[in-house]
Amino acid sequence: MTFFVLAGAVLFRRRQRPGMLLGSIACFMLAVFCKEPAVLVPFVLAADLVLLDGPSKDRRIGRHPGDAGRLLAVTVAVVGAFSLRFLFVPFMHFGATGEGLGTLFPRVLASIGHFVVHTIAPVPPTAFPGLRRHDGAGHMLWAPEALILGGVLMVAVVALVVLSRRRPRLRPYLADVAWFVVPLLPVINLASLGGVSLISERFLYLPHVGLAALGARALRPHLGAAGPRRRLITLGALALGALSAFISIRHQEHFQSDEALFGYEAEIAPHNLVALGEVARLRELAHRDDHAYQAWCRAHAAAAEEADLDREWRFGLGAVRLRGRLLSYADQEEFRRIAQVYRDLDHDGATTFSAPGLRMDLDLPGELVTVMREDVDLFLLPYARALMYLGALEEADAVLYRALVAAPGYPRALRLSILRHARAGDFEAAFRWQRHLEGMTYDSPAWRPLRATLTRARDLSLRPAGSPEETAFRDSQVQATLGDLRAARLILDRALEDHPGMPQLIVARARVDVADGHLDLARRALEAARRAYPEHGAGWDMALAEIAE
């Protein structure tokens, strides 16, 4: 965008030539297609025509006849490009923040101050400049340095405007300041835009042009003749450019992956809720459950500190979901507590829950309870999984039905419903839903592993079993294949109560522990069985060797 704006400005200097005017219009349109802040170029061009050329005796704009018409042509072309751009790229929508007129003055000052800071000294570099902060009561926190710089800039601009009326030689400096100030006017939060940050980096490009022009104009008198002053200025400019390049190159390392970027943002701003939530989500997607749980807990604590109720319940439920994954299938009481969290939130929107690293105390208002109850990924599906784990299948069916109503045809909800039918032994319904899922999604090969799992589980369920212990072994294999290790464990435990010492059941029980991640528990169980039933010594040795591998 900056390149096209500068190229268009150079061509616009020779605007009396039709070819140059058309070239400048093309450059400005390309700039708008790159970034939408370029739509403000006609305003800064108008400031240039008035301040640099000045009105002529017959009060026309610019020094050349027809400059007003040329500026109008640029404006129409730029606005047209702006409108065309948003036919394909919708304008970003900002939510309401509840900030009224009482915060207008500090909000505007802080926005201007952050623009000054991140234009002059963007260190450390960040994708979230001017991050919004809140105290425990939900009130905005304003950075003192931003308020001071915002006030200083406003006073300086007003003073320069007043002085330039009396001293025309100051008008070129005011024109450069216009390139800095005018592009900021739509985004200084006169009406709160409600973004994560007070400012956006894309609106810093044109102000940088004004800042560079102002610096060059101020230093120009000192660059006329060779001498110590010129060498000092040259060395200073080179040093500043080298430092800027070094910082930019170092910052590029953070864009190698989403996790690297958001991890860096969370490190330099521990209260950045967007970055904290993204770090947790990305770690969960990478199946690094332990690290994801810690990240969700950290994000939840930060959201509670910032009094952001919406993110607090979202991050809290993320931590609860990961807590359930990290538990052993023997931790029934902990699973009951997790299921109770979902029941309490579903009933009245209030719950308390504590776990290592997590302390959740939620009491949500009605509007957030409504939003939460309709959230399929964060609330309904984890709720259904918790109920399925506890064996409350009818209650789980009701929650799954709510998920499918809230998101008709949602693949993740359908997949959980398929597994629910299969674990209950209704393979006919499971395959019917599975065929519906494949027919509805255009990427059916992605669901082949699910079809293979259902087929393998159904084939296992059809194997003949001549004795109760063989039946228990077969049924446990079916549940383990479907991923329900809890049911497999319960089946084997009941069978071992009736038939203690059965090697097949003991080894199957150990394999469930291994699948649950408890190698030591499985090893101890097999060693105890070898001591209690030495007549099957070779079988125990083979099972221990299998676990060791």
N, C-alpha and C positions, 0 to 999 in steps of 0.2 A: 504494500500500500504506500509506504513512504517513498519508494522509488518512483512510482507513477505520479504521486502528488508533486514531487520535486521536478520531474520531467515536464508535467503539465504546467507548472509555474514558470519554468524557463520558456516554454513555447508561448505562454500567455503574455509574456513581456512584448512579443511581436504580434500581438493580437490583431493589428490593423491589416495583416496579411491573411487572407481567407484560409490558406493551407495551414498556417501556424495555429489559427484559431481552432480549426477542425482537429488538428493534432492534439492541442491541449484538451479539447473536449473528450477525445478518445482516451487520453491518459487519465483524466479525472473519472471517467466512467469505469475504466479498468480498476482504478483505486477503490471505487465503491464496491465493485464485485469482490475485491479482496477483503475489505473490512468496511463495515457500515459507518464508522466515524467519519469516513471521507465525504459523507453527505454534507458536512459542515464547511467544506472548502469554499463554496460561493460566499459564505459570510466573511471568511478571512480575506478573500480576494476583494470584497467590497471595502473592508477596512483598509487594505493596501491602496485601493484607488482613491479613497478619501484622504488618507493620512500621508501617503507618499507623493501622490500627484496633486492632491488638493482640488477643490471645485474650481472650475473656470469662471470667467467673468459672467458668462451667461448661465451660471449655476448648473451646468451639466457635470455629471460624474466623470472623473478621469481627464487626462490631458488631451485625448484624441476624440474627435466627434464620433458618436456611435458607441462609446464604451459602455453606456448603460444597456444598450441592446445586446452587446456581446456578453456582458455579465448575465443578462437574462437568458441568453441561449445556453450558457454554461449551467445556470441554475436548473433550467428545464431538463437538460440532458442528465444532470446528476440526480435529480429527483426521479426521473424516469428509470434510471439504472437502479436506484434504491428500491423503487417499487417492484421492478422486475426481479431483483435479487430475492425479495421476500416472497415471491411466488414459489420459489424452490427451497429457500431456507427460512423457516418461520422465525419471527421475532421472538427473542427469549422473553418468557413471562416471569415476572417477579411476583411473589406472594405478598400479601399485606403483612406489615410488621406491627401494627398497632401503635406506631409512633405518631404522635399528634404534633400540634403547633408548639407545644411546650419544649420539644427537643429540636425545633427548627434551627435556631441560631447555632447551638453547639454542633448539630449534625452537619450543617453547611460548612462551618469553620473547620471541623475535623476532616471532612471530605477534601476540602481545598488543601489543608495541611498535609494530608497523606499523599495527595497528588504531587505536592512540592517535594516531599521526602523521597518518593519513589521515582521522581524525575531526576533529581539532582544526585541522590546517593542511594540507589536501589541495592542496599547491602543489609542482610543477605538477600539474594534474589529469591523471589517467591511467586507462585501462581495465585496467591491469595493476598494481594496488597491491601492494607487497611482493613484487616479482619475485624468483624463486629464482635464485641465482647459485652457480656451482661454480668451483673452481680447476682447474688442469690435471690433477690426479689424480682429479677427480670428486667431491671433498669439498665439502659445502655451505659457502658463505660467508655469515656473519651480519653484518648492519649493526650496528656498535657502538651507535649511538643507539637502535636498536630494542631491543637487549638491555637497555640501561639503562632505557629507558622501561617496558619490560615488567616488569622487576624492581621499579621504583618503584611501578607500579600494583598489583602483587600485594601488596607490603608495605603500601601505603595501604589497600587493601580489607580486609586482615586486621586492621590497626590500627583501622579504622572499625567493624568487626564487634565487636571486643573492647570498644571504648569505648562503643558503643551499648548494650551490656548494662548498663553502669553509668550511662549518661546517656541516658535515654529521648528527650530532645530531639534527639538525633542520629539517631534512627531514620528520620525523613523523608528525611534526606540519604542514609542507607543504601538507602532504597527507590528514590531516584533513581539511585544507583549500580547498583542491581540491574537497572534498565532498560538500563544500559550494559554490564554484565558478563554477565548471564544469556544474552542473545542471542548472545554470542560463544562460549559454552562448547562447542557442537558443532563449531566451526571453528577452534579454537586449535591444531589438529594434535597432540592427545594421541596419536592414531593418524594417521600422516602421510597426508594426503589426496592428495598427489601431483599437485596442480594446477600450472599454469604459475606462478601467484602463491601466496604464502603465505595471502593473504586474498582475499575477494571483495567487490566493492562492494555487492552486494545485502544483505550482512550488516551494513552500516554504517547502515542506515536506522533501525532501532530504537535502536541506541546513540546516534544523534543526538537522539532523543527524550529519552533519559535525560540526555544532556549539557545539552540546553536546559532541562530541568526543574531540574537541579542549579544551573545558572547563575541561573535566575529565582529559585529559593529563596534562593540566597546573596545576591542583590541586593535582594530584597524589603524588608528592613529599611531600606535606603537610599533607597527610592522613596516613602516616606510623605508627606513634606512638600516643597513646592517650595523649591528652593535650588540653590546652585552644584553640589553633589554630584549631585543628580538631573539637572540639565542636562548635566553631564559624562557621566553614565552613558547618558543618552538619545542624546547626540551620538556617543558611542562605539559604541552599538548600531547607530545609523543608518550610521555609517562602515563598520562591519563588514559590515552587510547590503549596502551599496553595493559594497564590494570583492568580496564573494562573488558578487553579481549580475554584476559586470564580468568576473570570471574565468569564470563559467559561460557568459556570452554569447560570450566569446572562444573557449571550448572547443567551443561548438556549431559553429563553422566547420570543425572537424576531422571532423564527422560528415556533411559534404556528400557524401562518397564514401568507399568502402573504402580506396582508395589514399591519400587525404588523411589518414584516421585512422591507418592503419598507418605511413604515412610520418612522421607526427608522433610516434607511439610509438617508432619506430626512432631518431628524432632525439634525443628526451629520454633514451632508454635504448639506447645502441648495442649492448648485449649481449642485447637482447630478441629471442630467436631466432624466436618466433612472428611478431612484427611484421616482422622481416627476411625471413622466408620468404614472408609474404603480399605484401610489396612486390614481391618478385621474381616471384611467381606472377601478380599483377595486371598487371605490366608486360609479362609474356610474353603474357598473354591479349589485351592491347591491341596486340600485334605491334610493340612497341618493343624489338626484339631487343637492340640495343646496350645500352640502359639495363637491360634484364632480365639480360643477362649480367653486368654490373657488380654488380647487386643479388644475384645468385646467388653470385658470388665473395665479396662482403662477408658474406653469410649463412654461407657455408661456413667462412670464416676465423673468424667468431664462434663457430660450433658447435665447431670444433677447439679454440679457446681455452677453451670451457666444458666440454670433454671429453664432449660429447653425441654419441656415436657414431651413434645412429639418425638424428639430423638432419644429422650431418656427411656421411654417404653420400648422403642424399636431396638436400641442397643441392649437394653436389659433382657428382652426376649431372645436376642441373638446369643447372649451369654448363657441364658437358661437352656437354649437348644443345644449349644456346644457342651454344656455341663452334662446333659443326658448322654451325649456320645462318649464322653470320657469315663462314664461310670462303668463299673463291672456289672454283669448281668445278675450278680448276687446282691446288688445294692437295691433291694426292693423298696425299702423305706424311703430312700432318696428319690426314687422314681415316683413314688406316691406323692411326695412333696412337690415335685415338678408338675405332675398332672394337676395337683390342687392349685398351683399358680394359674394355670390356664382356666380352671373352673372358676376361681375367684374373679379373675379379670372378665370372664364372660358373663358372670352374674351381676357384678356391680362396679367393675372397673377399678377395684382396689385389691392390693395384695402385698404381702411382704415375703421376702425370700433371702436367705443368706447361704453362702457357700464360700469356699476358699477364694479370696480376692474379690468377692461380689457381695454387695449389700444393697438389695433392691427394696424400696418402699414406695409403692405407686398408689396414687389416688387420682385417677384421671377424670377430667370433666366430661360431660355427656357427649360433646362433639368429637372428642378424641376416642371415646369408647366406641362410638359408631364407626369411626375410621378403622379402628383396630379390629373390630369384629368382622369387617369385610376384607381384611388383608389376608390373602390366601397363603403367601409364602411365610410371612412372619408369625401368623397366629393360627390359622385354621389347620394347615397341614401338620405343623409340630404338635398342635393340640390333638389331632387325630392319631398321630404316631404314639404319643404318650398314652392315650387311652387303649390303643391296640396292644401296647406292651404290657399294660396292666390286665389285659383280658376283658376290658369293658367294650366288647365288640359292637353291641347295639348303640351305645353312646358314640363310639367312633364312627359308625355308619351315619349317624345323624350329622356329625361334624363334617364328614366327607361330602354328604349331600349339600350342606351349606357351601362348601368350597366349590362344588361343581355348579351350583346356582350362581355364586358370585363370579365365577370365571368359567362359563360353559366351554367344555372341550379343552380345558387347560391340561396339557400333557402330564405335569407332575401330579395333579390331583387324580387324573385317570390312572396313572401308574400305581399310586398308593391304593386306590380302590381295587385294582387288579390283584395286587399282592394280598389285600385283605380277603378277597374271595378265595384265592388260592390257599392261604393259610388256614381257612376254614374248611378246606377240602372241596369247595365248589369250583372245580376246574372248568366246568362247562361255562359258567358265568365269567370266569377269569379270561378264558380264551375269546369269548364273545366281546368283552370290553377291549381285549388286546387287539382284535381285528378292527374294531371301531377306531382305536387309537392310531393304528397304522394307516387306515384309510383316510383319516382326517389330517394327519401330518404328511407333509410332502417329502420328508426325509425318513422314509420307513426303514432304511438300513440302520439308522441309529437305534431302532427299537428291536433289532434282531437279538441282541443279548438277552432282553427280557423274554422274548419268545422262546429262546433256547433254555432259559432258566425254568420257565413254566413247563416246557416239554420234559425236561429232565426230572422235575419234581413230580409230574403226573406219572411218568414211567416208573419212578420209584414207588409211588403210592399203589400202583397196580401189581407190584411183585407179591406173589403169594407168601404168606407167613404161617408156618405150621404151629407155632407156640406163642404164648403171650410175650415172652421176652423177644422173640423175633419180630413180633408186631410192634413192640415198643422201639426196637432198633430201627425198623423201617420208617415208622412215623417220625422219629427224631431226625432221620436223614432227610425226610421230606421238608421238615421245618427249617433245618439248617441250610438246605439248598435254597429255600426262599428267603433266607436271611434272618429268620426269627430264632435267634439262639436262645432267647428266653424260653420259648415253648419247647425247643429241643432239650434244654436242660431239665425242665420240669418233667417231661416225659421220661427221661432217663433216670431221674431221681426217684420217681414213683416206681419204676420197674426195678431199680436196685433195692428198694425197700422190700419188695416182694421176692426178689431173686438175688440176694447178695452173693457176691463172688463170681458173677458171670463175666468172664473175660471180655466178651464182645461188648457188653454194656459199659464196663469200666473204661475200656479203650475209647469207645465212642464218646463217653463223658469227658475224657481227657482231651479229645480232639475239639470238643466244643469250647473247653477252656483255652485251648491254643487259638482257636478262631476269635475268641474274645480278647486275646492279647495277654493271657495269664499263663506264660510258659512255666513259671516256677510252681504255680498251683497244680498244673497238669503233671509236672515231674514228681512232685511230692505225692500226689494221689497214686501214680503208678508204682513208685517205690514202696508205698504203704501196701499196695495190693500184692507186690512181689513178696513182701515179708509175710503177709497173711495167707497167701495162696502160692507157696513155692512150687507146687506141682505144675504150674503153668509158666515156669521160669523163662523158657525160650520165647513165649509170646510177650512177656513183659519186657524182655531185652529188645525185641524187635520194635515194640511201641516206643520205648525210651530212645532208641536210635532214630526212629522217625521224627520224634520231637526235637532231638538234638540237631537234626538237619534243618 
